[in-house]
Amino acid sequence: MRAKALKRLKEKAALEQMLAELRSSAADSTRAHTLAASPAPVPLDAAARAFAGPRKGTVFAGRYEILGTLGKGGMGTVYRALDRDLGDEVAVKVLLPAAFDEGTTVSVTLKQEIQLARKITHRNVVRMHDLGEADGLRFLTMEYVPGTTLRDILDKKGALALAPGLQIAKQLCRGLTAVHEAGIIHRDIKPPNIMVLPNGVVKLMDFGIARATEGADPATQGGQAVGTPYYMSPEQAVGRELDARSDIYSVGVVLYELFSGTRPIGGRDSGEVMRRHVSFEPKHVTLLRPDLPDLLARVLMACLAKSPAQRPPTANDLYGALQRVAA
């Protein structure tokens, strides 16, 4: 037990050091450039304001003071905001106009995001708060996580060293275990949806296309594939019914990129990428990263098995295997 604790502390320290180096590098880069003055805001009509979303410095929904933009995705824009009622900072995800249409897939998945994710309270999962509508816009509020996405880290660092990479991988698996134990399939696990805080805590976020493991799935009716092509499981790419092992495949793609610096599956367009998930065997990760421990390489490649039955059966099983890897 003591050896495991020391190993965990060593990995966490390595992750925190890597994050500190990234912050220092970013600060140096900022100091080396002069920022251009922002142009004066142009008045917008009501329709344009609705499409653009709330602006910095305004109070949205009579409660949320918009402090800045955190990012944009396929369903909308996420803002950092001050909740004036509670005095806390939160993230506000304002949905695109397509989300307004009742009965559409987007509308259904919007409701699922808050209904499903509110079931989960776990250190490694971003906490969802509420669903609302104001000024003709629908929005979600959630825990504000002042960290860096794994996408940003990989873009700056490339392949990660073993110790910090293992720490991220294990925390991701712990968060995903909580998601699956709540009866939820995430279906969009990818580096932009994984946040890493300055203290080394990893959080899984964005349940925009999550679904319950029981009941009909409106997002895949008619064989429609939903998700991000680079990180889709073969069964997800062809619009089949999914179980938790689909998320295991996506974790495998993330870990392959985490430790090798490249994705296992590529293509000229999304259609080709999805077809290759179904039929193409990626290079063994050790061809790109020969120094990876054998156990880690075997477990990682098992996650990428075309057949769900050949993958680790649960996120907790995958976590257990990663625990046995020597950093």
Buried (B, 14 or more C-beta within 10 A) or exposed (E): EEEEEEBBEBBBBBBBBBBEEBEEEEEEEEEEEEEEEEEEEEEEEEEEBBEEBBEBEEEBBEBBBBBEBBBEBEBBBBBBBBBEEEEEBBBBBBBBBBBBEEEEBBBBBBEBBBBBBBBBEBEBBBBBBEBBEBBEBBBBBBBBBEBBBBBBBBEEBEBBBBBBBBBBBBBBBBBBBBBBBBBBBBBBBBBBBBBBBEEBBBBBBBBBBBBBEEEEBBBBEEEEBBBBBBBBBBBBBBBBEBBBBBBBBBBBBBBBBBBBBBBBBEBEEBEBBBBBBBEBEBEBBBEBBEEBBEEBBBBBBBBBBBEBEEBBEBBBBBBBBBEEBEB
